[in-house]
Amino acid sequence: MFTTIQAFVDEWKKESTATQRVLDTLTDASLNQRIAPDFRSLGQLGWHIATTVHEMLSRTGLEFAAPEGEEHAPSSAKTIADTYRTSAAGLTSAIQSQWTDAKLAESSDMYGEQWLNATTLRIFISHEIHHRGEMIVLMRQAGLRVPDIYGPTREDWLERGMVPLV
Ligand code: NI
């Protein structure tokens, strides 16, 4: 449970930096990669992450610029990555300038339910990590090299002359 804005910002900066590295790896050609027909494409997952920052956090009363674009992902990987960059920075400056720690113990209407703002921030980060993990699988299927996030990747192990762990 976040009890200070600083604790959230510290974690958010680490996670959003990792998410940005994932989004910056996307290529236009990779955006249509899917697990199966009718499932969200790699581009749509990235767009969902990029647009959820404002979609979710604006419900708490935080004010920062909404991303441009529609529900469907653009065909440009750079647009998706840049949209996330702008929204992530917008959230950081908004929460630092508009909230005090006391706001974390207040509740907001979230999708018809009352959630503590601290809970919303936790779910927001978890939601992003969840979809980021889905993206990693699709990125591998699309032939992209995925960034190391919490530890070395298979490619990192091989480059270090080590046998990848099972
Ligand atoms: Ni989602």
Backbone and ligand atoms as CSV (ligand in chain L), in Angstrom:
chain,resi,resn,atom,element,x,y,z
A,1,MET,N,N,0.851,-1.200,0.000
A,1,MET,CA,C,0.000,0.000,0.000
A,1,MET,C,C,0.886,1.249,0.000
A,2,PHE,N,N,0.688,2.079,-0.997
A,2,PHE,CA,C,1.463,3.323,-1.030
A,2,PHE,C,C,0.940,4.278,0.045
A,3,THR,N,N,1.832,4.776,0.880
A,3,THR,CA,C,1.440,5.756,1.883
A,3,THR,C,C,2.046,7.134,1.599
A,4,THR,N,N,2.963,7.185,0.642
A,4,THR,CA,C,3.526,8.479,0.246
A,4,THR,C,C,3.563,8.575,-1.286
A,5,ILE,N,N,3.440,9.794,-1.768
A,5,ILE,CA,C,3.538,10.026,-3.212
A,5,ILE,C,C,4.938,9.618,-3.692
A,6,GLN,N,N,5.935,9.917,-2.877
A,6,GLN,CA,C,7.308,9.613,-3.276
A,6,GLN,C,C,7.506,8.109,-3.496
A,7,ALA,N,N,6.886,7.297,-2.636
A,7,ALA,CA,C,7.022,5.841,-2.788
A,7,ALA,C,C,6.421,5.394,-4.113
A,8,PHE,N,N,5.278,5.969,-4.462
A,8,PHE,CA,C,4.689,5.634,-5.767
A,8,PHE,C,C,5.599,6.085,-6.899
A,9,VAL,N,N,6.057,7.329,-6.833
A,9,VAL,CA,C,6.870,7.879,-7.927
A,9,VAL,C,C,8.145,7.054,-8.109
A,10,ASP,N,N,8.753,6.643,-7.008
A,10,ASP,CA,C,9.980,5.831,-7.108
A,10,ASP,C,C,9.707,4.535,-7.875
A,11,GLU,N,N,8.617,3.852,-7.538
A,11,GLU,CA,C,8.299,2.590,-8.217
A,11,GLU,C,C,7.838,2.851,-9.648
A,12,TRP,N,N,7.021,3.860,-9.819
A,12,TRP,CA,C,6.480,4.188,-11.144
A,12,TRP,C,C,7.596,4.547,-12.123
A,13,LYS,N,N,8.586,5.260,-11.657
A,13,LYS,CA,C,9.683,5.619,-12.562
A,13,LYS,C,C,10.426,4.377,-13.032
A,14,LYS,N,N,10.645,3.434,-12.147
A,14,LYS,CA,C,11.332,2.185,-12.545
A,14,LYS,C,C,10.477,1.401,-13.534
A,15,GLU,N,N,9.204,1.229,-13.196
A,15,GLU,CA,C,8.340,0.407,-14.062
A,15,GLU,C,C,8.045,1.093,-15.390
A,16,SER,N,N,7.828,2.393,-15.362
A,16,SER,CA,C,7.521,3.071,-16.629
A,16,SER,C,C,8.755,3.136,-17.521
A,17,THR,N,N,9.943,3.197,-16.918
A,17,THR,CA,C,11.173,3.138,-17.722
A,17,THR,C,C,11.280,1.779,-18.410
A,18,ALA,N,N,10.934,0.715,-17.678
A,18,ALA,CA,C,10.969,-0.627,-18.270
A,18,ALA,C,C,9.929,-0.752,-19.376
A,19,THR,N,N,8.742,-0.240,-19.130
A,19,THR,CA,C,7.694,-0.298,-20.156
A,19,THR,C,C,8.117,0.490,-21.390
A,20,GLN,N,N,8.749,1.631,-21.164
A,20,GLN,CA,C,9.203,2.433,-22.303
A,20,GLN,C,C,10.227,1.672,-23.139
A,21,ARG,N,N,11.100,0.925,-22.486
A,21,ARG,CA,C,12.090,0.136,-23.227
A,21,ARG,C,C,11.391,-0.923,-24.084
A,22,VAL,N,N,10.322,-1.507,-23.551
A,22,VAL,CA,C,9.554,-2.480,-24.337
A,22,VAL,C,C,8.921,-1.798,-25.544
A,23,LEU,N,N,8.266,-0.674,-25.298
A,23,LEU,CA,C,7.558,0.008,-26.395
A,23,LEU,C,C,8.539,0.557,-27.432
A,24,ASP,N,N,9.697,0.997,-26.981
A,24,ASP,CA,C,10.691,1.534,-27.921
A,24,ASP,C,C,11.301,0.434,-28.806
A,25,THR,N,N,11.089,-0.826,-28.424
A,25,THR,CA,C,11.619,-1.944,-29.213
A,25,THR,C,C,10.678,-2.333,-30.354
A,26,LEU,N,N,9.424,-1.946,-30.247
A,26,LEU,CA,C,8.447,-2.335,-31.272
A,26,LEU,C,C,8.813,-1.748,-32.631
A,27,THR,N,N,8.479,-2.495,-33.664
A,27,THR,CA,C,8.616,-2.009,-35.038
A,27,THR,C,C,7.226,-2.007,-35.675
A,28,ASP,N,N,7.075,-1.208,-36.701
A,28,ASP,CA,C,5.769,-1.179,-37.369
A,28,ASP,C,C,5.358,-2.576,-37.831
A,29,ALA,N,N,6.323,-3.325,-38.353
A,29,ALA,CA,C,6.011,-4.654,-38.899
A,29,ALA,C,C,5.568,-5.640,-37.825
A,30,SER,N,N,5.960,-5.383,-36.578
A,30,SER,CA,C,5.644,-6.338,-35.506
A,30,SER,C,C,4.253,-6.124,-34.912
A,31,LEU,N,N,3.631,-5.005,-35.208
A,31,LEU,CA,C,2.420,-4.608,-34.477
A,31,LEU,C,C,1.233,-5.546,-34.676
A,32,ASN,N,N,1.215,-6.293,-35.768
A,32,ASN,CA,C,0.074,-7.179,-36.020
A,32,ASN,C,C,0.249,-8.575,-35.446
A,33,GLN,N,N,1.344,-8.811,-34.728
A,33,GLN,CA,C,1.566,-10.140,-34.137
A,33,GLN,C,C,0.465,-10.453,-33.120
A,34,ARG,N,N,-0.121,-11.656,-33.226
A,34,ARG,CA,C,-1.194,-12.060,-32.309
A,34,ARG,C,C,-0.978,-13.497,-31.852
A,35,ILE,N,N,-1.508,-13.830,-30.689
A,35,ILE,CA,C,-1.511,-15.217,-30.216
A,35,ILE,C,C,-2.355,-16.076,-31.144
A,36,ALA,N,N,-3.495,-15.538,-31.545
A,36,ALA,CA,C,-4.424,-16.234,-32.445
A,36,ALA,C,C,-5.361,-15.175,-33.017
A,37,PRO,N,N,-6.037,-15.497,-34.118
A,37,PRO,CA,C,-6.963,-14.514,-34.698
A,37,PRO,C,C,-7.967,-14.034,-33.659
A,38,ASP,N,N,-8.349,-12.782,-33.737
A,38,ASP,CA,C,-9.344,-12.157,-32.851
A,38,ASP,C,C,-8.801,-11.825,-31.459
A,39,PHE,N,N,-7.534,-12.140,-31.196
A,39,PHE,CA,C,-6.940,-11.718,-29.930
A,39,PHE,C,C,-6.217,-10.391,-30.148
A,40,ARG,N,N,-5.986,-9.678,-29.071
A,40,ARG,CA,C,-5.332,-8.378,-29.200
A,40,ARG,C,C,-3.957,-8.528,-29.851
A,41,SER,N,N,-3.695,-7.633,-30.774
A,41,SER,CA,C,-2.384,-7.638,-31.427
A,41,SER,C,C,-1.341,-7.002,-30.501
A,42,LEU,N,N,-0.091,-7.198,-30.852
A,42,LEU,CA,C,0.998,-6.587,-30.097
A,42,LEU,C,C,0.828,-5.059,-30.052
A,43,GLY,N,N,0.484,-4.481,-31.186
A,43,GLY,CA,C,0.279,-3.034,-31.225
A,43,GLY,C,C,-0.882,-2.591,-30.356
A,44,GLN,N,N,-1.957,-3.378,-30.358
A,44,GLN,CA,C,-3.120,-3.006,-29.556
A,44,GLN,C,C,-2.801,-3.103,-28.069
A,45,LEU,N,N,-2.009,-4.082,-27.685
A,45,LEU,CA,C,-1.610,-4.187,-26.272
A,45,LEU,C,C,-0.764,-2.979,-25.863
A,46,GLY,N,N,0.164,-2.589,-26.739
A,46,GLY,CA,C,0.991,-1.418,-26.437
A,46,GLY,C,C,0.153,-0.155,-26.349
A,47,TRP,N,N,-0.815,-0.064,-27.235
A,47,TRP,CA,C,-1.696,1.110,-27.243
A,47,TRP,C,C,-2.576,1.123,-25.987
A,48,HIS,N,N,-3.030,-0.059,-25.575
A,48,HIS,CA,C,-3.831,-0.180,-24.349
A,48,HIS,C,C,-3.009,0.313,-23.153
A,49,ILE,N,N,-1.772,-0.103,-23.062
A,49,ILE,CA,C,-0.916,0.360,-21.967
A,49,ILE,C,C,-0.742,1.875,-22.033
A,50,ALA,N,N,-0.488,2.381,-23.242
A,50,ALA,CA,C,-0.223,3.821,-23.389
A,50,ALA,C,C,-1.446,4.664,-23.042
A,51,THR,N,N,-2.620,4.196,-23.408
A,51,THR,CA,C,-3.821,5.008,-23.193
A,51,THR,C,C,-4.447,4.797,-21.820
A,52,THR,N,N,-4.107,3.686,-21.173
A,52,THR,CA,C,-4.686,3.414,-19.853
A,52,THR,C,C,-4.163,4.388,-18.799
A,53,VAL,N,N,-2.983,4.952,-19.000
A,53,VAL,CA,C,-2.428,5.881,-18.014
A,53,VAL,C,C,-3.445,6.992,-17.739
A,54,HIS,N,N,-3.924,7.624,-18.789
A,54,HIS,CA,C,-4.900,8.699,-18.605
A,54,HIS,C,C,-6.296,8.155,-18.349
A,55,GLU,N,N,-6.670,7.106,-19.058
A,55,GLU,CA,C,-8.023,6.548,-18.902
A,55,GLU,C,C,-8.296,6.188,-17.448
A,56,MET,N,N,-7.311,5.579,-16.798
A,56,MET,CA,C,-7.519,5.111,-15.428
A,56,MET,C,C,-7.283,6.215,-14.394
A,57,LEU,N,N,-6.171,6.902,-14.509
A,57,LEU,CA,C,-5.795,7.839,-13.453
A,57,LEU,C,C,-6.594,9.136,-13.494
A,58,SER,N,N,-7.149,9.498,-14.641
A,58,SER,CA,C,-7.977,10.706,-14.679
A,58,SER,C,C,-9.249,10.507,-13.855
A,59,ARG,N,N,-9.635,9.257,-13.627
A,59,ARG,CA,C,-10.824,8.975,-12.809
A,59,ARG,C,C,-10.622,9.385,-11.354
A,60,THR,N,N,-9.372,9.516,-10.941
A,60,THR,CA,C,-9.095,9.918,-9.561
A,60,THR,C,C,-9.083,11.430,-9.404
A,61,GLY,N,N,-9.248,12.153,-10.516
A,61,GLY,CA,C,-9.221,13.611,-10.447
A,61,GLY,C,C,-7.895,14.212,-10.875
A,62,LEU,N,N,-6.894,13.388,-11.085
A,62,LEU,CA,C,-5.613,13.912,-11.575
A,62,LEU,C,C,-5.818,14.476,-12.978
A,63,GLU,N,N,-5.217,15.627,-13.215
A,63,GLU,CA,C,-5.389,16.290,-14.512
A,63,GLU,C,C,-4.073,16.347,-15.264
A,64,PHE,N,N,-4.050,15.718,-16.427
A,64,PHE,CA,C,-2.924,15.803,-17.350
A,64,PHE,C,C,-3.450,15.485,-18.740
A,65,ALA,N,N,-2.657,15.768,-19.747
A,65,ALA,CA,C,-3.149,15.693,-21.126
A,65,ALA,C,C,-3.580,14.279,-21.500
A,66,ALA,N,N,-4.754,14.182,-22.093
A,66,ALA,CA,C,-5.230,12.897,-22.613
A,66,ALA,C,C,-4.505,12.595,-23.923
A,67,PRO,N,N,-4.229,11.318,-24.174
A,67,PRO,CA,C,-3.543,10.988,-25.431
A,67,PRO,C,C,-4.443,11.229,-26.639
A,68,GLU,N,N,-3.829,11.569,-27.750
A,68,GLU,CA,C,-4.589,11.708,-28.984
A,68,GLU,C,C,-4.774,10.322,-29.591
A,69,GLY,N,N,-5.812,10.183,-30.378
A,69,GLY,CA,C,-6.030,8.902,-31.045
A,69,GLY,C,C,-7.312,8.248,-30.595
A,70,GLU,N,N,-7.666,7.201,-31.307
A,70,GLU,CA,C,-8.919,6.491,-31.046
A,70,GLU,C,C,-8.631,5.209,-30.285
A,71,GLU,N,N,-9.677,4.395,-30.146
A,71,GLU,CA,C,-9.562,3.137,-29.405
A,71,GLU,C,C,-8.593,2.175,-30.099
A,72,HIS,N,N,-8.612,2.216,-31.421
A,72,HIS,CA,C,-7.759,1.289,-32.166
A,72,HIS,C,C,-6.343,1.843,-32.291
A,73,ALA,N,N,-5.385,0.952,-32.144
A,73,ALA,CA,C,-3.978,1.356,-32.153
A,73,ALA,C,C,-3.579,1.964,-33.496
A,74,PRO,N,N,-2.722,2.965,-33.469
A,74,PRO,CA,C,-2.176,3.489,-34.715
A,74,PRO,C,C,-1.252,2.443,-35.344
A,75,SER,N,N,-0.913,2.649,-36.600
A,75,SER,CA,C,-0.053,1.679,-37.291
A,75,SER,C,C,1.425,2.020,-37.126
A,76,SER,N,N,1.710,3.048,-36.334
A,76,SER,CA,C,3.089,3.488,-36.115
A,76,SER,C,C,3.567,3.103,-34.720
A,77,ALA,N,N,4.617,2.302,-34.672
A,77,ALA,CA,C,5.188,1.925,-33.375
A,77,ALA,C,C,5.710,3.158,-32.642
A,78,LYS,N,N,6.246,4.098,-33.383
A,78,LYS,CA,C,6.789,5.317,-32.758
A,78,LYS,C,C,5.675,6.124,-32.099
A,79,THR,N,N,4.511,6.171,-32.728
A,79,THR,CA,C,3.392,6.908,-32.136
A,79,THR,C,C,2.975,6.273,-30.818
A,80,ILE,N,N,2.931,4.940,-30.777
A,80,ILE,CA,C,2.565,4.244,-29.542
A,80,ILE,C,C,3.588,4.554,-28.448
A,81,ALA,N,N,4.861,4.435,-28.786
A,81,ALA,CA,C,5.922,4.674,-27.796
A,81,ALA,C,C,5.925,6.126,-27.324
A,82,ASP,N,N,5.740,7.058,-28.252
A,82,ASP,CA,C,5.750,8.479,-27.877
A,82,ASP,C,C,4.521,8.861,-27.057
A,83,THR,N,N,3.397,8.220,-27.363
A,83,THR,CA,C,2.174,8.488,-26.587
A,83,THR,C,C,2.361,8.044,-25.146
A,84,TYR,N,N,2.979,6.885,-24.969
A,84,TYR,CA,C,3.238,6.416,-23.597
A,84,TYR,C,C,4.207,7.358,-22.890
A,85,ARG,N,N,5.252,7.772,-23.602
A,85,ARG,CA,C,6.259,8.663,-23.004
A,85,ARG,C,C,5.586,9.932,-22.460
A,86,THR,N,N,4.714,10.516,-23.265
A,86,THR,CA,C,4.037,11.752,-22.863
A,86,THR,C,C,3.093,11.509,-21.691
A,87,SER,N,N,2.320,10.422,-21.757
A,87,SER,CA,C,1.352,10.146,-20.694
A,87,SER,C,C,2.039,9.787,-19.379
A,88,ALA,N,N,3.108,9.006,-19.463
A,88,ALA,CA,C,3.821,8.611,-18.245
A,88,ALA,C,C,4.414,9.839,-17.550
A,89,ALA,N,N,4.998,10.738,-18.337
A,89,ALA,CA,C,5.567,11.961,-17.756
A,89,ALA,C,C,4.459,12.859,-17.220
A,90,GLY,N,N,3.336,12.896,-17.934
A,90,GLY,CA,C,2.211,13.713,-17.486
A,90,GLY,C,C,1.680,13.253,-16.150
A,91,LEU,N,N,1.570,11.940,-15.980
A,91,LEU,CA,C,1.109,11.398,-14.704
A,91,LEU,C,C,2.087,11.753,-13.589
A,92,THR,N,N,3.370,11.572,-13.842
A,92,THR,CA,C,4.368,11.841,-12.794
A,92,THR,C,C,4.283,13.285,-12.328
A,93,SER,N,N,4.251,14.222,-13.260
A,93,SER,CA,C,4.231,15.626,-12.828
A,93,SER,C,C,2.884,15.976,-12.211
A,94,ALA,N,N,1.797,15.372,-12.697
A,94,ALA,CA,C,0.479,15.679,-12.123
A,94,ALA,C,C,0.393,15.215,-10.673
A,95,ILE,N,N,0.843,14.016,-10.395
A,95,ILE,CA,C,0.684,13.494,-9.032
A,95,ILE,C,C,1.619,14.229,-8.064
A,96,GLN,N,N,2.775,14.651,-8.575
A,96,GLN,CA,C,3.702,15.383,-7.716
A,96,GLN,C,C,3.204,16.802,-7.416
A,97,SER,N,N,2.511,17.395,-8.366
A,97,SER,CA,C,2.092,18.790,-8.182
A,97,SER,C,C,0.659,18.918,-7.653
A,98,GLN,N,N,-0.172,17.892,-7.856
A,98,GLN,CA,C,-1.598,18.040,-7.506
A,98,GLN,C,C,-2.007,17.301,-6.235
A,99,TRP,N,N,-1.234,16.323,-5.817
A,99,TRP,CA,C,-1.622,15.524,-4.659
A,99,TRP,C,C,-0.625,15.679,-3.515
A,100,THR,N,N,-1.163,15.545,-2.310
A,100,THR,CA,C,-0.324,15.343,-1.133
A,100,THR,C,C,-0.519,13.895,-0.693
A,101,ASP,N,N,0.280,13.454,0.264
A,101,ASP,CA,C,0.177,12.065,0.726
A,101,ASP,C,C,-1.236,11.730,1.226
A,102,ALA,N,N,-1.919,12.726,1.772
A,102,ALA,CA,C,-3.260,12.488,2.322
A,102,ALA,C,C,-4.233,11.996,1.254
A,103,LYS,N,N,-4.004,12.371,0.012
A,103,LYS,CA,C,-4.890,11.962,-1.091
A,103,LYS,C,C,-4.917,10.447,-1.270
A,104,LEU,N,N,-3.840,9.787,-0.876
A,104,LEU,CA,C,-3.749,8.342,-1.074
A,104,LEU,C,C,-4.782,7.596,-0.234
A,105,ALA,N,N,-5.189,8.200,0.877
A,105,ALA,CA,C,-6.162,7.563,1.769
A,105,ALA,C,C,-7.593,7.951,1.424
A,106,GLU,N,N,-7.766,8.767,0.379
A,106,GLU,CA,C,-9.109,9.114,-0.085
A,106,GLU,C,C,-9.550,8.110,-1.158
A,107,SER,N,N,-10.840,8.076,-1.418
A,107,SER,CA,C,-11.379,7.157,-2.416
A,107,SER,C,C,-11.893,7.913,-3.629
A,108,SER,N,N,-11.923,7.211,-4.760
A,108,SER,CA,C,-12.479,7.773,-5.984
A,108,SER,C,C,-13.377,6.724,-6.630
A,109,ASP,N,N,-14.321,7.202,-7.426
A,109,ASP,CA,C,-15.177,6.278,-8.172
A,109,ASP,C,C,-14.367,5.673,-9.309
A,110,MET,N,N,-14.176,4.360,-9.227
A,110,MET,CA,C,-13.431,3.654,-10.272
A,110,MET,C,C,-14.349,2.598,-10.870
A,111,TYR,N,N,-14.835,2.868,-12.050
A,111,TYR,CA,C,-15.671,1.900,-12.756
A,111,TYR,C,C,-16.889,1.477,-11.918
A,112,GLY,N,N,-17.467,2.453,-11.207
A,112,GLY,CA,C,-18.676,2.168,-10.443
A,112,GLY,C,C,-18.448,1.685,-9.027
A,113,GLU,N,N,-17.179,1.580,-8.625
A,113,GLU,CA,C,-16.863,1.182,-7.254
A,113,GLU,C,C,-15.994,2.255,-6.614
A,114,GLN,N,N,-15.971,2.274,-5.298
A,114,GLN,CA,C,-15.093,3.201,-4.585
A,114,GLN,C,C,-13.772,2.499,-4.267
A,115,TRP,N,N,-12.668,3.018,-4.819
A,115,TRP,CA,C,-11.342,2.449,-4.535
A,115,TRP,C,C,-10.518,3.513,-3.829
A,116,LEU,N,N,-9.760,3.075,-2.825
A,116,LEU,CA,C,-8.762,3.980,-2.253
A,116,LEU,C,C,-7.799,4.384,-3.369
A,117,ASN,N,N,-7.397,5.637,-3.380
A,117,ASN,CA,C,-6.463,6.072,-4.427
A,117,ASN,C,C,-5.164,5.266,-4.376
A,118,ALA,N,N,-4.734,4.894,-3.173
A,118,ALA,CA,C,-3.520,4.075,-3.057
A,118,ALA,C,C,-3.727,2.725,-3.739
A,119,THR,N,N,-4.927,2.180,-3.621
A,119,THR,CA,C,-5.252,0.907,-4.276
A,119,THR,C,C,-5.248,1.072,-5.789
A,120,THR,N,N,-5.825,2.162,-6.253
A,120,THR,CA,C,-5.858,2.427,-7.697
A,120,THR,C,C,-4.443,2.493,-8.261
A,121,LEU,N,N,-3.542,3.157,-7.548
A,121,LEU,CA,C,-2.162,3.265,-8.039
A,121,LEU,C,C,-1.500,1.894,-8.108
A,122,ARG,N,N,-1.783,1.054,-7.122
A,122,ARG,CA,C,-1.202,-0.302,-7.122
A,122,ARG,C,C,-1.762,-1.119,-8.287
A,123,ILE,N,N,-3.074,-1.072,-8.467
A,123,ILE,CA,C,-3.697,-1.836,-9.556
A,123,ILE,C,C,-3.223,-1.309,-10.905
A,124,PHE,N,N,-3.054,0.001,-10.987
A,124,PHE,CA,C,-2.575,0.612,-12.236
A,124,PHE,C,C,-1.209,0.039,-12.638
A,125,ILE,N,N,-0.283,-0.015,-11.690
A,125,ILE,CA,C,1.055,-0.542,-12.008
A,125,ILE,C,C,0.971,-2.042,-12.318
A,126,SER,N,N,0.183,-2.776,-11.535
A,126,SER,CA,C,0.062,-4.224,-11.776
A,126,SER,C,C,-0.551,-4.495,-13.143
A,127,HIS,N,N,-1.540,-3.704,-13.502
A,127,HIS,CA,C,-2.191,-3.851,-14.808
A,127,HIS,C,C,-1.184,-3.649,-15.935
A,128,GLU,N,N,-0.338,-2.652,-15.787
A,128,GLU,CA,C,0.662,-2.381,-16.826
A,128,GLU,C,C,1.675,-3.530,-16.941
A,129,ILE,N,N,2.111,-4.044,-15.795
A,129,ILE,CA,C,3.065,-5.156,-15.803
A,129,ILE,C,C,2.429,-6.397,-16.437
A,130,HIS,N,N,1.172,-6.627,-16.130
A,130,HIS,CA,C,0.440,-7.768,-16.700
A,130,HIS,C,C,0.453,-7.708,-18.226
A,131,HIS,N,N,0.069,-6.580,-18.778
A,131,HIS,CA,C,0.022,-6.483,-20.246
A,131,HIS,C,C,1.429,-6.435,-20.845
A,132,ARG,N,N,2.370,-5.897,-20.116
A,132,ARG,CA,C,3.754,-5.871,-20.606
A,132,ARG,C,C,4.257,-7.299,-20.774
A,133,GLY,N,N,3.890,-8.169,-19.828
A,133,GLY,CA,C,4.278,-9.580,-19.936
A,133,GLY,C,C,3.661,-10.253,-21.158
A,134,GLU,N,N,2.410,-9.904,-21.434
A,134,GLU,CA,C,1.782,-10.444,-22.650
A,134,GLU,C,C,2.549,-9.980,-23.882
A,135,MET,N,N,2.964,-8.735,-23.857
A,135,MET,CA,C,3.698,-8.184,-25.005
A,135,MET,C,C,5.019,-8.906,-25.236
A,136,ILE,N,N,5.691,-9.274,-24.149
A,136,ILE,CA,C,6.996,-9.925,-24.271
A,136,ILE,C,C,6.879,-11.208,-25.096
A,137,VAL,N,N,5.802,-11.978,-24.841
A,137,VAL,CA,C,5.606,-13.216,-25.588
A,137,VAL,C,C,5.414,-12.915,-27.071
A,138,LEU,N,N,4.547,-11.961,-27.356
A,138,LEU,CA,C,4.281,-11.613,-28.755
A,138,LEU,C,C,5.521,-11.020,-29.429
A,139,MET,N,N,6.314,-10.291,-28.676
A,139,MET,CA,C,7.543,-9.716,-29.251
A,139,MET,C,C,8.502,-10.830,-29.671
A,140,ARG,N,N,8.592,-11.859,-28.844
A,140,ARG,CA,C,9.466,-12.984,-29.217
A,140,ARG,C,C,8.923,-13.667,-30.466
A,141,GLN,N,N,7.609,-13.849,-30.508
A,141,GLN,CA,C,7.018,-14.485,-31.695
A,141,GLN,C,C,7.252,-13.634,-32.938
A,142,ALA,N,N,7.335,-12.329,-32.757
A,142,ALA,CA,C,7.551,-11.417,-33.891
A,142,ALA,C,C,9.037,-11.297,-34.240
A,143,GLY,N,N,9.879,-11.987,-33.483
A,143,GLY,CA,C,11.304,-11.976,-33.791
A,143,GLY,C,C,12.061,-10.797,-33.231
A,144,LEU,N,N,11.448,-10.065,-32.312
A,144,LEU,CA,C,12.140,-8.927,-31.704
A,144,LEU,C,C,12.962,-9.407,-30.514
A,145,ARG,N,N,14.036,-8.710,-30.256
A,145,ARG,CA,C,14.795,-8.980,-29.040
A,145,ARG,C,C,14.137,-8.212,-27.896
A,146,VAL,N,N,13.860,-8.913,-26.821
A,146,VAL,CA,C,13.171,-8.258,-25.711
A,146,VAL,C,C,14.191,-7.711,-24.721
A,147,PRO,N,N,13.872,-6.583,-24.084
A,147,PRO,CA,C,14.809,-6.026,-23.110
A,147,PRO,C,C,14.807,-6.824,-21.804
A,148,ASP,N,N,15.925,-6.827,-21.114
A,148,ASP,CA,C,15.955,-7.383,-19.765
A,148,ASP,C,C,15.203,-6.414,-18.864
A,149,ILE,N,N,14.401,-6.938,-17.988
A,149,ILE,CA,C,13.637,-6.054,-17.098
A,149,ILE,C,C,13.990,-6.356,-15.643
A,150,TYR,N,N,13.645,-7.542,-15.176
A,150,TYR,CA,C,13.992,-7.891,-13.790
A,150,TYR,C,C,15.227,-8.782,-13.719
A,151,GLY,N,N,15.759,-9.133,-14.885
A,151,GLY,CA,C,16.940,-9.981,-14.894
A,151,GLY,C,C,17.337,-10.263,-16.324
A,152,PRO,N,N,18.441,-10.981,-16.532
A,152,PRO,CA,C,18.933,-11.230,-17.890
A,152,PRO,C,C,17.938,-12.038,-18.718
A,153,THR,N,N,17.954,-11.805,-20.019
A,153,THR,CA,C,17.136,-12.591,-20.936
A,153,THR,C,C,17.967,-13.769,-21.438
A,154,ARG,N,N,17.315,-14.662,-22.155
A,154,ARG,CA,C,18.012,-15.797,-22.767
A,154,ARG,C,C,19.178,-15.308,-23.633
A,155,GLU,N,N,18.911,-14.252,-24.409
A,155,GLU,CA,C,19.961,-13.715,-25.290
A,155,GLU,C,C,21.143,-13.180,-24.473
A,156,ASP,N,N,20.847,-12.570,-23.349
A,156,ASP,CA,C,21.917,-12.051,-22.488
A,156,ASP,C,C,22.814,-13.196,-22.007
A,157,TRP,N,N,22.157,-14.297,-21.578
A,157,TRP,CA,C,22.934,-15.451,-21.086
A,157,TRP,C,C,23.860,-15.966,-22.185
A,158,LEU,N,N,23.296,-16.128,-23.387
A,158,LEU,CA,C,24.089,-16.671,-24.498
A,158,LEU,C,C,25.268,-15.756,-24.811
A,159,GLU,N,N,25.040,-14.462,-24.800
A,159,GLU,CA,C,26.120,-13.520,-25.108
A,159,GLU,C,C,27.210,-13.552,-24.048
A,160,ARG,N,N,26.842,-13.962,-22.854
A,160,ARG,CA,C,27.850,-14.053,-21.786
A,160,ARG,C,C,28.517,-15.435,-21.786
A,161,GLY,N,N,28.180,-16.263,-22.801
A,161,GLY,CA,C,28.811,-17.575,-22.906
A,161,GLY,C,C,28.260,-18.566,-21.918
A,162,MET,N,N,27.062,-18.315,-21.423
A,162,MET,CA,C,26.482,-19.210,-20.429
A,162,MET,C,C,25.353,-20.018,-21.058
A,163,VAL,N,N,25.069,-21.176,-20.449
A,163,VAL,CA,C,23.959,-21.989,-20.902
A,163,VAL,C,C,22.688,-21.420,-20.243
A,164,PRO,N,N,21.671,-21.075,-21.066
A,164,PRO,CA,C,20.457,-20.516,-20.465
A,164,PRO,C,C,19.850,-21.455,-19.443
A,165,LEU,N,N,19.337,-20.898,-18.365
A,165,LEU,CA,C,18.678,-21.712,-17.333
A,165,LEU,C,C,17.421,-22.330,-17.918
A,166,VAL,N,N,17.068,-23.505,-17.402
A,166,VAL,CA,C,15.857,-24.184,-17.851
A,166,VAL,C,C,14.642,-23.350,-17.458
L,1,NI,NI,NI,-6.179,-4.121,-19.510
